[in-house]
Amino acid sequence: MRTFYIFYLLGAFFFLWAQPTQSVDNFKITVLSTMLSDFYLGEWGFSALVEVDGQRLLFDTGSRENTVWQNAQQMDLDLNGIPHVYLSHNHADHTRGLLTLKKTYPTSFGQAHVGEGIFYPRPNEQGEAHYLLQNKKRLEALGVRFVNHNKVSEIIPGVYTTGPIPRVYDEKNWSRLGKLIAPNGDRIEDTIPEDQSLFFDTEKGIVLISGCGHAGLVNTLTYIRSILPGRPIYKILGGFHLLKLSDEKLRWTASKLKEFGVTYFVGAHCTGINATYSLREYMDLTKDQVMVGSVGTYIDGEGIHPGYME
């Protein structure tokens, strides 16, 4: 527990060193890749376009090579001129689209923001199973510069990455089958140590975007609360790996979300449809406040919008 608080103090120190002078005024986060879709292409993956006060970044890049590009085209969203891409962790269902996107938009996505540990080797019986590591040199040759984050850092004005997240609660949101090669050469369980999430503050509270939440949703929210103490975390969107949780664990998660002030929740990708509906019930929220995310769903300062009807 002592180590946990040391991590929190360090996180708070680094955040204060680069603290924004004001909160974000306008934002829109649009889902470009997730498992559910009507008029667009659905897949087991995740990506979202983040627009904040006139600036844009791409959060994750989906699973198939063309999904994000194709869905953005159909939604009339121009991805050209976006300098930053943010990769929540190494898994291919969040990173495989980057190569196609960089080739399609050669002046975009020059900076790829990653968490420390993302390039640890992950070999299996067939060889190296790490898609991003396999394609790192190809991406760099196309002009991608990987920016490594091991602490809270500002990505664009007012928008921050958590960096790797301290794991105080027992939220083991990973397969437990994978292995990685640590810097000392040991072959150890792959807990996805690089898992990071994006957040920013607004007048009404903090907004969080997560790819898979392998570090744990409650761990992530707890860490962000330590960085911005007293601020409600009122809107969260993304994948959170809740689909296999027991009812008991879901009730515990819901109670924690209520403590943090969460009033809007979009569960996409690996969150689970039943898990999302259970959270809505346990948190006593409405269908306008808790929604299963699909391609085209977006959140802004007004609330959650299904997207596909607009």
C-alpha positions as CSV (number, residue, x, y, z in Angstrom):
1,M,0.0,0.0,0.0
2,R,2.9,2.3,0.7
3,T,4.2,1.8,-2.8
4,F,0.8,2.6,-4.2
5,Y,0.7,6.0,-2.5
6,I,4.2,6.8,-3.6
7,F,3.0,6.2,-7.2
8,Y,0.1,8.5,-6.6
9,L,2.2,11.3,-5.2
10,L,4.6,11.0,-8.2
11,G,1.7,11.1,-10.6
12,A,0.3,14.2,-8.9
13,F,3.7,15.9,-9.0
14,F,4.2,15.3,-12.7
15,F,0.7,16.5,-13.5
16,L,1.1,19.7,-11.5
17,W,4.3,20.3,-13.4
18,A,2.3,20.5,-16.6
19,Q,-1.2,21.4,-15.3
20,P,-3.5,23.1,-17.9
21,T,-4.4,26.7,-17.1
22,Q,-8.1,26.1,-18.1
23,S,-10.5,23.3,-18.7
24,V,-11.6,22.1,-22.1
25,D,-14.5,24.1,-23.5
26,N,-15.8,22.1,-26.5
27,F,-15.3,18.4,-27.3
28,K,-16.6,15.6,-29.4
29,I,-15.5,12.0,-29.3
30,T,-16.8,9.8,-32.2
31,V,-16.5,6.0,-32.2
32,L,-14.9,4.8,-35.5
33,S,-14.3,1.1,-34.6
34,T,-16.2,-1.2,-32.3
35,M,-18.1,-4.5,-32.6
36,L,-21.6,-3.1,-33.3
37,S,-22.6,-1.2,-36.4
38,D,-25.5,-0.6,-38.6
39,F,-24.6,1.4,-41.7
40,Y,-20.8,1.2,-41.1
41,L,-18.2,-1.6,-40.7
42,G,-18.2,-3.3,-37.3
43,E,-15.3,-5.4,-35.9
44,W,-13.7,-6.6,-32.7
45,G,-11.5,-3.5,-32.2
46,F,-11.6,0.1,-31.1
47,S,-10.9,3.5,-32.4
48,A,-12.3,7.0,-31.8
49,L,-11.8,10.5,-33.2
50,V,-11.1,13.0,-30.4
51,E,-11.9,16.6,-31.1
52,V,-11.1,19.2,-28.4
53,D,-11.3,23.0,-28.8
54,G,-10.5,22.9,-32.5
55,Q,-7.7,20.2,-32.3
56,R,-7.9,16.5,-33.2
57,L,-6.2,13.3,-32.4
58,L,-7.0,9.7,-33.2
59,F,-7.4,7.3,-30.3
60,D,-6.4,3.7,-31.4
61,T,-6.7,2.5,-35.0
62,G,-9.0,-0.5,-35.1
63,S,-8.4,-4.1,-35.9
64,R,-8.7,-4.5,-39.7
65,E,-6.4,-2.4,-41.9
66,N,-9.2,-0.5,-43.6
67,T,-11.9,-0.2,-41.0
68,V,-11.2,3.2,-39.5
69,W,-10.4,4.7,-42.9
70,Q,-13.6,3.3,-44.5
71,N,-15.9,4.3,-41.6
72,A,-14.5,7.8,-41.5
73,Q,-15.1,8.2,-45.2
74,Q,-18.7,7.0,-44.8
75,M,-19.2,9.5,-41.9
76,D,-17.6,12.3,-44.0
77,L,-14.9,12.7,-41.4
78,D,-11.6,13.9,-42.9
79,L,-8.6,12.3,-41.0
80,N,-6.1,14.3,-43.0
81,G,-4.0,16.8,-41.0
82,I,-4.2,14.9,-37.7
83,P,-0.7,15.1,-36.2
84,H,-1.2,12.7,-33.2
85,V,-2.3,9.1,-32.9
86,Y,-2.7,7.7,-29.4
87,L,-2.3,3.9,-28.9
88,S,-3.8,2.6,-25.6
89,H,-1.8,-0.6,-25.7
90,N,-0.1,-3.1,-28.0
91,H,-2.9,-5.4,-29.1
92,A,-3.5,-5.7,-32.8
93,D,-7.3,-4.9,-32.5
94,H,-6.2,-1.4,-31.5
95,T,-3.1,-0.9,-33.7
96,R,-3.5,-2.8,-37.0
97,G,-5.1,0.2,-38.8
98,L,-2.1,2.5,-38.3
99,L,-0.1,1.3,-41.3
100,T,-2.9,1.9,-43.8
101,L,-3.8,5.3,-42.2
102,K,-0.2,6.5,-42.4
103,K,0.1,5.4,-46.1
104,T,-3.3,7.1,-46.9
105,Y,-2.5,10.3,-45.1
106,P,1.3,10.6,-45.3
107,T,1.4,14.1,-43.6
108,S,-0.8,12.9,-40.7
109,F,-0.1,10.7,-37.6
110,G,3.5,11.7,-37.3
111,Q,3.5,11.2,-33.5
112,A,2.3,8.0,-32.1
113,H,1.9,8.2,-28.3
114,V,2.5,4.9,-26.5
115,G,2.9,3.7,-22.9
116,E,6.1,2.4,-21.5
117,G,6.4,-1.3,-22.2
118,I,4.4,-1.4,-25.4
119,F,7.4,-2.7,-27.4
120,Y,8.3,-5.6,-25.0
121,P,8.5,-8.7,-27.1
122,R,5.5,-11.1,-26.9
123,P,6.6,-14.3,-28.6
124,N,4.5,-17.4,-28.9
125,E,5.0,-20.9,-30.5
126,Q,4.7,-19.4,-34.0
127,G,7.2,-16.6,-33.4
128,E,6.7,-12.9,-32.5
129,A,3.0,-12.3,-31.9
130,H,3.3,-8.6,-31.4
131,Y,1.9,-6.8,-34.5
132,L,3.1,-3.4,-33.6
133,L,6.6,-4.5,-32.8
134,Q,6.7,-6.5,-36.1
135,N,5.8,-3.3,-38.0
136,K,7.6,-0.7,-36.0
137,K,10.4,-0.2,-38.5
138,R,7.9,0.0,-41.4
139,L,5.9,2.7,-39.6
140,E,9.1,4.6,-38.7
141,A,10.2,4.5,-42.3
142,L,6.8,6.1,-43.2
143,G,7.5,9.0,-40.8
144,V,5.9,7.8,-37.6
145,R,7.8,8.8,-34.4
146,F,6.8,6.9,-31.3
147,V,6.6,9.0,-28.2
148,N,7.0,6.9,-25.1
149,H,5.1,8.0,-21.9
150,N,5.9,6.7,-18.4
151,K,4.0,9.3,-16.5
152,V,1.1,11.7,-16.9
153,S,1.8,13.8,-20.0
154,E,-0.1,16.4,-22.1
155,I,-0.8,15.2,-25.6
156,I,-2.6,18.2,-27.0
157,P,-3.5,21.3,-25.0
158,G,-5.7,20.2,-22.1
159,V,-5.7,16.5,-23.0
160,Y,-3.6,14.1,-21.0
161,T,-2.5,10.5,-21.0
162,T,-2.4,8.7,-17.7
163,G,0.7,6.8,-18.7
164,P,1.0,3.4,-17.0
165,I,-1.6,3.1,-14.3
166,P,-1.0,1.8,-10.7
167,R,-3.0,-1.3,-10.0
168,V,-4.2,-1.2,-6.4
169,Y,-7.5,-3.1,-7.0
170,D,-7.6,-6.7,-8.1
171,E,-9.0,-6.0,-11.6
172,K,-7.2,-8.6,-13.8
173,N,-8.6,-7.6,-17.1
174,W,-6.4,-9.6,-19.4
175,S,-6.3,-13.2,-20.7
176,R,-3.6,-14.4,-18.3
177,L,-2.3,-16.7,-21.1
178,G,0.1,-14.3,-22.8
179,K,3.8,-13.9,-21.9
180,L,6.2,-11.1,-22.5
181,I,10.0,-10.7,-22.3
182,A,10.9,-8.2,-19.6
183,P,13.9,-5.9,-19.9
184,N,15.9,-8.2,-17.7
185,G,15.3,-11.1,-20.1
186,D,12.7,-12.9,-17.9
187,R,9.6,-14.4,-19.6
188,I,6.7,-13.3,-17.4
189,E,2.9,-13.0,-17.5
190,D,1.8,-10.3,-19.9
191,T,-0.3,-8.0,-17.8
192,I,-0.3,-5.3,-20.5
193,P,1.8,-3.0,-18.4
194,E,1.7,-0.2,-21.0
195,D,-2.1,0.2,-20.8
196,Q,-2.9,3.9,-20.6
197,S,-6.0,6.0,-21.0
198,L,-6.8,9.6,-22.1
199,F,-8.6,12.2,-20.1
200,F,-9.4,15.9,-19.9
201,D,-11.2,18.2,-17.6
202,T,-14.3,20.3,-18.5
203,E,-16.6,22.7,-16.6
204,K,-18.8,19.8,-15.6
205,G,-16.1,17.3,-14.8
206,I,-13.5,14.9,-16.2
207,V,-14.0,12.9,-19.5
208,L,-12.2,9.6,-19.9
209,I,-11.5,7.6,-23.0
210,S,-10.2,4.0,-22.7
211,G,-9.2,1.3,-25.2
212,C,-9.6,-1.8,-23.2
213,G,-9.0,-0.8,-19.6
214,H,-6.6,-3.6,-19.0
215,A,-5.2,-1.8,-16.0
216,G,-8.8,-1.9,-14.5
217,L,-11.5,0.7,-14.9
218,V,-11.6,1.5,-11.1
219,N,-7.8,1.6,-11.0
220,T,-7.9,4.1,-13.8
221,L,-10.5,6.3,-12.3
222,T,-8.8,6.1,-8.9
223,Y,-5.5,7.3,-10.5
224,I,-7.1,10.1,-12.3
225,R,-8.9,11.3,-9.2
226,S,-5.5,11.4,-7.4
227,I,-4.3,13.7,-10.2
228,L,-7.3,15.9,-10.2
229,P,-8.6,15.6,-6.6
230,G,-12.2,16.6,-6.0
231,R,-13.2,16.7,-9.6
232,P,-16.1,14.4,-10.7
233,I,-15.4,12.0,-13.5
234,Y,-18.7,12.4,-15.3
235,K,-18.3,10.9,-18.8
236,I,-16.4,7.8,-19.8
237,L,-16.3,6.1,-23.2
238,G,-14.5,3.1,-24.6
239,G,-13.6,-0.5,-23.9
240,F,-13.4,-1.7,-20.3
241,H,-13.2,-5.5,-20.4
242,L,-16.2,-6.0,-18.2
243,L,-17.9,-8.7,-20.3
244,K,-16.9,-11.6,-18.1
245,L,-17.3,-10.0,-14.7
246,S,-19.6,-11.7,-12.1
247,D,-22.7,-9.8,-10.9
248,E,-20.9,-9.3,-7.6
249,K,-17.9,-7.6,-9.3
250,L,-20.2,-5.6,-11.6
251,R,-22.1,-4.3,-8.5
252,W,-18.8,-3.3,-6.9
253,T,-17.7,-1.6,-10.1
254,A,-21.0,0.3,-10.3
255,S,-20.7,1.5,-6.7
256,K,-17.3,2.8,-7.4
257,L,-18.4,4.6,-10.6
258,K,-21.2,6.3,-8.6
259,E,-18.6,7.4,-6.0
260,F,-16.5,9.0,-8.8
261,G,-19.6,10.9,-10.1
262,V,-20.0,9.0,-13.4
263,T,-23.3,10.1,-15.0
264,Y,-22.6,9.1,-18.6
265,F,-21.2,5.8,-19.7
266,V,-20.6,4.5,-23.3
267,G,-19.5,0.8,-23.2
268,A,-17.9,-0.2,-26.5
269,H,-15.7,-3.0,-27.8
270,C,-14.8,-5.4,-24.9
271,T,-17.1,-3.9,-22.3
272,G,-19.9,-6.3,-23.0
273,I,-23.6,-5.6,-23.8
274,N,-25.0,-7.3,-20.7
275,A,-22.3,-5.7,-18.5
276,T,-23.2,-2.3,-19.8
277,Y,-26.9,-2.8,-19.1
278,S,-26.1,-4.2,-15.7
279,L,-24.1,-1.0,-14.8
280,R,-27.1,1.1,-16.0
281,E,-29.4,-0.8,-13.6
282,Y,-27.0,-0.9,-10.6
283,M,-26.2,2.9,-11.0
284,D,-29.9,3.7,-11.4
285,L,-29.2,5.7,-14.6
286,T,-31.3,6.1,-17.8
287,K,-30.9,4.8,-21.3
288,D,-29.8,8.4,-22.3
289,Q,-27.0,8.2,-19.8
290,V,-25.7,4.6,-20.3
291,M,-25.4,3.2,-23.8
292,V,-23.8,0.4,-25.7
293,G,-21.4,2.1,-28.1
294,S,-21.6,1.4,-31.9
295,V,-19.8,2.9,-34.8
296,G,-20.9,6.5,-35.1
297,T,-21.8,6.9,-31.5
298,Y,-20.4,10.1,-30.1
299,I,-20.3,12.1,-26.9
300,D,-20.0,15.8,-26.4
301,G,-20.9,18.5,-23.9
302,E,-24.6,17.8,-24.3
303,G,-24.6,14.0,-23.7
304,I,-24.5,10.7,-25.6
305,H,-25.7,10.5,-29.2
306,P,-26.3,7.2,-31.1
307,G,-25.0,8.8,-34.2
308,Y,-26.4,6.4,-36.8
309,M,-29.8,8.2,-37.0
310,E,-28.2,11.7,-37.6
